[in-house]
Amino acid sequence: MCLRHLGFALLLWFRGGLQARSAEKRCDAPPLTNGYFVLEQNTDAHGTHLTYACERGYKPAVEGWWATSTCQSGTWSPKPQCINQTACTPPAIPNAKYTENPDGWYEEGDKIRITCEESYELKERHATALCRGGTWISVPVCERSADACGAPPKVPHAVIVDHGFKELFAEDTELQYECEDGYTAEGAGNDKTIVCIKGAWTEGPTCSRVRDGSSGRGTGGGDTTSAGSGTPPAGGGSSSSSGSNKGDTERHFTSVNICGDPPKIPKAVVARTLRRSVKYSCQQYYKRLGPESVRCYSDGTWSELPSCEASYCVVNTLEYPDLKPAGEISLEDGNTVRLECVDRAEWWFNNYSDGECDNGIIHLSRCCSKAQLAFNTCDGFLTKRNHRLPLD
C-alpha cells in the first residue's frame, strides 16, 4: 500500500515537473515599439520563429529590413527591437573584439574601441570606430602581427602534442614535439620545444632511430647518436646545429632561470613568465615602447628591455569656465569623454563638451546640445579661464 502511494506521488511530481518545464519553454508575445509582427500570437512554443519589420524611419536591431527572433526557453532571442535609422547594429570586424552594448545596438555618435585578437595588431594603430548615419565609419583593421608565426615546421618522425591546429601563433608561443616510438630527440640540446620569436620558430629537435645500447660507444646504453654521425660531441655536450665551431662562445637564448629575476622597469609589470621569455605590460595610462617580451641569453644577460611612456591627458575642469566643476579627469590616449557644461539662460537644452585625448593633448569641443554633437555640427573649442582673474 505504501509503495502504491509512493508511486502515485512520484507520478504526480513527475507530471507536474513536465508541465512546469513545458510552461517555462513558452514565450509571451513580445512588445515592439515602432514595428509590427508578421504573425501575432499570445504565446509560442520553444523553438518557434517570429518575424517582424519596422515602421518608416526605423529598422530592426539586426542586419536587414526585416528580422527573425526565436523562442528559447521562455525568452525571445535576439530581442525584437526597432531602432532609429541613424543608429548602428554591432559591426563585424574580422579578428577583432570590443565591449558590446547590452542593448544590442549603438546610438548615432557612439564610438567603440577595438582590440585585436591574439596574433593580430591594429593597422596604423587606429583603434576606434564611429557610428554615423546608421553605419560605422573609420572602422579599424586587425592585420597579422609581424611577430606572429605561421604553421610550425614539420619534424620527421615527430608530432606536436597538447596543441590543436591554428593558422597563426602569437609571439612567445611554445610548442612541444614528441618523437614516434623507436625514435628519440636530438639536436638543439635535445630540446623538444620550439618558440615563436619575432615571426620565426626556433630550431626544433631531430628524431633519430634508437640505436642498440650494446654498440659499445660508452654512452651508458640509454643515450643515442643521430643517424650518420661519427663520434659524440667533444666534452659530451651538444654541438651547434649549423656545424659552427663557435660552440658555447656564441650567445643564444636559453631558460630565463639562467638570468635570475626579471629586470624591474618603471611603470611596468611582468604580465607572463614563460620558460624562455618574460612578457611585460605597462600600467594604466602608459604605453609600451620597445619589445613586449624579454629573453635570456646563455651568458646570463637579458635582451633589449622595453620602456613605458606616459600616454594620457588630464582635464582640469576648473580651468574652463564653461564646464561644471568636476576636478581633474584623466583620459587614456585615443579615448573620449563627455563633460557637462554649466547652465546658461540662452541655452534651451543641456549642453556638453566632447573631449578627445590625442598624443597627450586634450581637445575639448565648445558646449553644444547632444544633437549637435551627434551630427557633428558643433564647431569650435573651449578656451581656458584667464588665470589672472579669480576663480568663480
C-alpha positions as CSV (number, residue, x, y, z in Angstrom):
1,M,0.0,0.0,0.0
2,C,2.8,2.4,0.9
3,L,4.5,1.6,-2.4
4,R,1.3,2.4,-4.3
5,H,1.1,5.8,-2.6
6,L,4.7,6.5,-3.2
7,G,4.4,5.6,-6.9
8,F,1.3,7.8,-7.2
9,A,3.1,10.7,-5.6
10,L,6.1,10.3,-7.8
11,L,3.8,10.2,-10.9
12,L,2.2,13.5,-9.8
13,W,5.6,15.1,-9.1
14,F,6.9,13.9,-12.5
15,R,3.8,15.1,-14.4
16,G,3.9,18.5,-12.6
17,G,7.6,18.9,-13.4
18,L,6.9,18.2,-17.0
19,Q,4.1,20.7,-17.1
20,A,6.2,23.4,-15.3
21,R,9.1,22.7,-17.7
22,S,6.7,23.0,-20.7
23,A,5.3,26.3,-19.4
24,E,8.9,27.6,-19.0
25,K,9.6,26.9,-22.6
26,R,6.8,29.1,-23.9
27,C,7.3,32.7,-24.8
28,D,4.8,35.6,-24.3
29,A,4.1,37.8,-27.2
30,P,7.0,40.4,-27.1
31,P,6.3,44.2,-27.1
32,L,7.6,46.0,-30.2
33,T,7.6,49.8,-30.4
34,N,7.7,51.4,-33.9
35,G,7.3,48.0,-35.6
36,Y,4.9,45.2,-36.3
37,F,4.9,41.4,-36.4
38,V,4.1,39.4,-39.5
39,L,2.1,36.9,-37.4
40,E,0.9,37.9,-33.9
41,Q,0.0,35.4,-31.2
42,N,-0.1,35.4,-27.4
43,T,2.3,32.5,-26.7
44,D,4.7,30.5,-28.7
45,A,6.4,27.2,-28.0
46,H,10.1,26.7,-27.6
47,G,11.9,26.9,-31.0
48,T,9.1,29.0,-32.7
49,H,10.3,31.8,-35.0
50,L,8.8,35.2,-35.1
51,T,9.2,37.6,-38.0
52,Y,8.9,41.4,-37.6
53,A,9.5,44.6,-39.6
54,C,9.8,48.3,-38.6
55,E,7.9,51.4,-39.5
56,R,9.3,54.2,-41.6
57,G,12.4,55.9,-40.1
58,Y,13.2,52.8,-38.0
59,K,15.0,49.5,-38.7
60,P,15.5,46.2,-36.8
61,A,18.4,46.0,-34.3
62,V,20.0,43.4,-36.6
63,E,21.1,43.5,-40.2
64,G,18.3,43.6,-42.8
65,W,15.0,45.5,-43.2
66,W,13.1,42.6,-41.6
67,A,14.2,40.3,-38.8
68,T,13.5,36.9,-37.1
69,S,13.5,36.1,-33.4
70,T,13.4,32.6,-31.9
71,C,11.7,31.5,-28.6
72,Q,14.4,29.9,-26.5
73,S,13.3,28.7,-23.0
74,G,10.8,31.5,-22.5
75,T,12.9,34.3,-24.0
76,W,12.9,35.7,-27.5
77,S,16.4,35.8,-29.0
78,P,17.5,38.2,-30.3
79,K,15.1,40.6,-28.6
80,P,12.8,42.2,-31.2
81,Q,13.7,45.9,-31.4
82,C,13.1,48.7,-33.8
83,I,15.8,51.4,-33.6
84,N,16.3,54.7,-35.3
85,Q,17.7,54.6,-38.8
86,T,20.6,56.7,-37.6
87,A,21.6,54.0,-35.0
88,C,24.1,51.2,-35.7
89,T,24.0,47.5,-35.3
90,P,27.2,45.8,-33.9
91,P,29.9,45.8,-36.6
92,A,31.5,42.6,-37.8
93,I,35.3,43.2,-37.7
94,P,37.5,40.1,-38.5
95,N,40.0,39.1,-35.8
96,A,38.8,41.9,-33.5
97,K,36.9,42.2,-30.2
98,Y,35.2,45.1,-28.4
99,T,32.8,45.7,-25.5
100,E,29.3,45.2,-26.8
101,N,26.4,47.4,-25.8
102,P,23.9,45.4,-23.6
103,D,21.1,46.9,-25.7
104,G,22.4,45.2,-28.8
105,W,22.8,48.5,-30.8
106,Y,24.5,51.9,-30.7
107,E,23.2,55.4,-30.9
108,E,24.3,58.0,-33.5
109,G,27.7,59.4,-32.4
110,D,28.7,56.4,-30.3
111,K,32.3,55.2,-30.5
112,I,33.7,51.8,-29.9
113,R,37.3,50.9,-29.1
114,I,38.7,47.8,-30.9
115,T,41.3,45.4,-29.6
116,C,42.7,42.7,-31.8
117,E,42.8,39.0,-31.1
118,E,46.0,37.2,-30.4
119,S,48.5,37.2,-33.3
120,Y,46.9,40.3,-34.8
121,E,47.6,44.0,-34.4
122,L,45.8,47.3,-35.3
123,K,46.7,48.7,-38.7
124,E,48.3,52.1,-38.3
125,R,47.4,52.0,-34.5
126,H,43.8,53.1,-35.4
127,A,41.5,51.7,-32.7
128,T,38.1,53.4,-32.8
129,A,35.0,53.3,-35.0
130,L,32.2,55.9,-35.1
131,C,28.5,55.4,-35.6
132,R,27.4,57.9,-38.2
133,G,24.1,57.9,-40.1
134,G,23.3,54.3,-39.4
135,T,26.7,52.9,-40.5
136,W,30.2,52.6,-39.0
137,I,32.9,54.9,-40.3
138,S,36.6,54.8,-39.8
139,V,36.5,51.1,-38.9
140,P,39.8,49.7,-37.6
141,V,41.5,46.8,-39.3
142,C,43.2,43.9,-37.5
143,E,46.1,42.6,-39.5
144,R,48.5,39.8,-38.9
145,S,51.1,40.8,-36.4
146,A,54.7,40.9,-37.7
147,D,55.8,38.9,-34.7
148,A,53.3,36.1,-35.2
149,C,54.4,32.8,-36.6
150,G,52.7,30.6,-39.2
151,A,52.5,26.8,-39.1
152,P,55.3,25.2,-37.1
153,P,58.0,23.2,-39.0
154,K,57.4,19.5,-39.7
155,V,59.8,17.2,-38.0
156,P,60.2,13.8,-39.4
157,H,59.0,11.0,-37.1
158,A,57.5,13.5,-34.6
159,V,54.2,15.1,-33.8
160,I,53.2,18.2,-31.8
161,V,51.4,17.4,-28.6
162,D,48.9,19.3,-26.4
163,H,48.0,21.8,-29.1
164,G,45.4,22.0,-31.8
165,F,45.7,23.3,-35.3
166,K,46.0,27.1,-35.8
167,E,46.8,29.3,-38.7
168,L,48.7,31.8,-36.6
169,F,50.6,31.6,-33.4
170,A,51.4,34.6,-31.1
171,E,54.9,35.5,-30.2
172,D,56.3,33.5,-27.3
173,T,54.1,30.5,-28.1
174,E,55.8,27.3,-27.1
175,L,55.1,24.0,-28.9
176,Q,56.2,20.6,-27.7
177,Y,57.2,17.8,-30.1
178,E,57.1,14.1,-29.2
179,C,59.1,11.5,-31.2
180,E,57.4,8.4,-32.6
181,D,58.1,5.0,-30.9
182,G,61.5,3.8,-31.8
183,Y,62.9,7.4,-32.2
184,T,64.5,9.8,-29.7
185,A,65.1,13.6,-29.8
186,E,68.5,15.0,-30.7
187,G,69.7,18.4,-31.7
188,A,69.2,21.8,-30.2
189,G,70.3,20.5,-26.9
190,N,67.9,17.6,-27.0
191,D,65.1,20.2,-26.6
192,K,61.8,19.1,-27.9
193,T,60.3,22.6,-27.6
194,I,60.2,25.4,-30.2
195,V,59.3,29.0,-29.5
196,C,57.9,31.7,-31.8
197,I,60.3,34.6,-31.7
198,K,59.7,37.7,-33.9
199,G,57.8,35.9,-36.6
200,A,60.1,32.8,-36.8
201,W,60.2,29.5,-35.0
202,T,63.4,28.4,-33.1
203,E,65.1,25.3,-34.3
204,G,63.3,22.1,-33.5
205,P,64.6,18.7,-32.5
206,T,65.8,15.8,-34.7
207,C,64.1,12.5,-34.1
208,S,66.6,9.7,-34.7
209,R,66.2,6.0,-34.6
210,V,67.2,4.5,-31.3
211,R,70.4,2.5,-31.5
212,D,71.2,-0.7,-29.7
213,G,72.7,0.2,-26.3
214,S,75.3,-2.6,-26.7
215,S,77.0,-0.7,-29.6
216,G,79.9,-0.1,-27.2
217,R,80.1,3.7,-27.6
218,G,80.3,4.1,-23.8
219,T,77.3,6.3,-23.6
220,G,75.6,4.2,-20.8
221,G,73.3,2.4,-23.2
222,G,70.5,5.0,-22.8
223,D,71.9,7.7,-25.0
224,T,71.8,7.7,-28.7
225,T,73.6,9.3,-31.6
226,S,72.0,10.8,-34.7
227,A,72.0,8.9,-38.0
228,G,75.2,9.2,-39.9
229,S,77.1,10.9,-37.1
230,G,80.6,9.9,-36.2
231,T,81.6,10.4,-32.6
232,P,79.7,12.1,-29.8
233,P,80.3,15.9,-29.5
234,A,83.5,16.8,-27.7
235,G,83.1,17.0,-24.0
236,G,79.8,15.2,-24.0
237,G,77.8,18.4,-24.7
238,S,75.6,19.4,-27.6
239,S,77.1,20.7,-30.8
240,S,75.8,23.6,-32.9
241,S,73.2,22.5,-35.4
242,S,74.9,24.6,-38.2
243,G,78.2,22.9,-37.7
244,S,79.8,26.1,-36.5
245,N,82.9,25.8,-34.3
246,K,81.9,28.7,-32.2
247,G,80.2,26.3,-29.7
248,D,79.1,27.8,-26.5
249,T,81.1,31.1,-27.1
250,E,78.2,32.2,-29.3
251,R,75.2,33.7,-27.4
252,H,71.9,32.0,-27.8
253,F,68.5,32.2,-26.0
254,T,68.1,29.9,-23.1
255,S,65.9,29.4,-20.0
256,V,65.0,32.6,-18.1
257,N,66.2,30.8,-14.9
258,I,69.8,31.4,-16.1
259,C,69.3,35.2,-15.8
260,G,67.5,35.2,-12.5
261,D,64.8,37.7,-11.5
262,P,63.3,39.7,-14.4
263,P,64.6,43.3,-14.6
264,K,62.4,45.9,-13.0
265,I,61.0,48.5,-15.4
266,P,59.4,51.8,-14.2
267,K,55.6,51.8,-14.7
268,A,55.7,48.2,-16.0
269,V,54.7,44.8,-14.5
270,V,55.5,41.3,-15.5
271,A,52.4,40.0,-17.3
272,R,53.6,36.5,-18.0
273,T,56.7,34.4,-17.4
274,L,57.5,31.6,-19.8
275,R,60.4,29.2,-19.9
276,R,62.3,31.2,-22.4
277,S,60.9,34.7,-22.1
278,V,59.3,37.3,-19.9
279,K,56.4,39.4,-21.1
280,Y,55.8,43.0,-19.8
281,S,52.8,45.2,-19.8
282,C,52.6,48.9,-18.9
283,Q,50.4,50.3,-16.1
284,Q,47.2,52.2,-17.0
285,Y,47.8,55.5,-18.7
286,Y,51.2,54.3,-20.1
287,K,52.1,52.7,-23.4
288,R,55.0,50.4,-24.2
289,L,58.0,51.4,-26.3
290,G,60.2,48.6,-27.5
291,P,59.7,44.8,-27.4
292,E,56.9,43.3,-25.4
293,S,59.0,40.2,-24.5
294,V,62.4,40.0,-23.0
295,R,64.6,36.9,-23.3
296,C,67.6,35.4,-21.5
297,Y,70.9,34.9,-23.3
298,S,73.2,32.0,-22.4
299,D,75.7,34.4,-20.9
300,G,73.2,35.5,-18.2
301,T,72.2,38.8,-19.8
302,W,68.8,40.0,-20.9
303,S,67.8,41.1,-24.4
304,E,66.6,44.6,-25.1
305,L,64.2,46.0,-22.5
306,P,61.0,47.9,-23.2
307,S,60.1,51.2,-21.5
308,C,56.7,52.7,-20.5
309,E,55.9,56.2,-21.7
310,A,53.0,58.4,-20.4
311,S,50.0,58.1,-22.7
312,Y,47.2,60.1,-21.2
313,C,45.6,63.6,-20.8
314,V,44.4,65.4,-17.7
315,V,41.5,67.7,-17.9
316,N,41.2,70.2,-15.0
317,T,37.6,71.3,-15.3
318,L,38.3,74.4,-13.0
319,E,40.4,75.8,-15.9
320,Y,37.4,76.0,-18.2
321,P,34.6,78.5,-17.2
322,D,32.0,76.7,-19.4
323,L,32.4,73.4,-17.6
324,K,30.8,72.3,-14.4
325,P,33.5,71.8,-11.8
326,A,34.4,68.1,-11.5
327,G,38.0,68.3,-10.5
328,E,40.7,66.6,-12.6
329,I,39.8,63.9,-15.0
330,S,42.4,61.5,-16.5
331,L,41.9,60.1,-20.0
332,E,43.9,57.5,-21.8
333,D,45.4,58.4,-25.2
334,G,42.8,57.8,-28.0
335,N,39.8,57.8,-25.7
336,T,37.0,60.3,-25.5
337,V,35.0,61.8,-22.6
338,R,31.7,63.8,-22.5
339,L,31.7,66.6,-19.9
340,E,28.7,68.5,-18.6
341,C,28.6,72.3,-19.2
342,V,27.2,74.9,-16.9
343,D,23.6,76.1,-17.3
344,R,23.1,79.3,-19.2
345,A,19.9,81.2,-19.8
346,E,20.4,81.4,-23.5
347,W,20.7,77.6,-23.8
348,W,17.4,75.7,-24.3
349,F,18.9,72.3,-23.7
350,N,21.6,70.8,-21.5
351,N,24.9,71.3,-23.2
352,Y,28.1,69.2,-23.2
353,S,31.6,69.3,-24.3
354,D,33.2,66.2,-26.0
355,G,36.9,65.8,-25.3
356,E,39.5,63.6,-27.1
357,C,43.0,62.7,-25.9
358,D,45.4,62.8,-28.8
359,N,49.1,62.1,-28.0
360,G,48.8,63.7,-24.6
361,I,46.9,66.8,-25.8
362,I,43.2,67.2,-24.9
363,H,40.8,68.7,-27.4
364,L,37.5,69.9,-25.9
365,S,34.7,70.9,-28.2
366,R,32.6,74.0,-27.4
367,C,29.5,73.4,-25.4
368,C,26.7,72.0,-27.6
369,S,23.5,70.0,-27.4
370,K,23.6,66.3,-27.8
371,A,22.0,66.6,-31.2
372,Q,24.7,69.0,-32.4
373,L,27.4,66.7,-31.1
374,A,25.8,63.7,-32.7
375,F,25.5,65.3,-36.1
376,N,29.0,66.8,-35.9
377,T,27.7,70.4,-36.2
378,C,29.5,71.6,-33.1
379,D,32.3,73.8,-34.3
380,G,35.0,75.4,-32.2
381,F,36.8,74.5,-29.0
382,L,36.6,75.5,-25.3
383,T,39.0,78.2,-24.1
384,K,40.7,78.2,-20.7
385,R,39.9,80.5,-17.9
386,N,42.0,83.7,-17.6
387,H,44.1,82.8,-14.6
388,R,44.7,86.5,-13.8
389,L,41.0,86.6,-12.7
390,P,39.8,84.9,-9.5
391,L,38.1,81.6,-10.0
392,D,34.3,81.7,-9.7
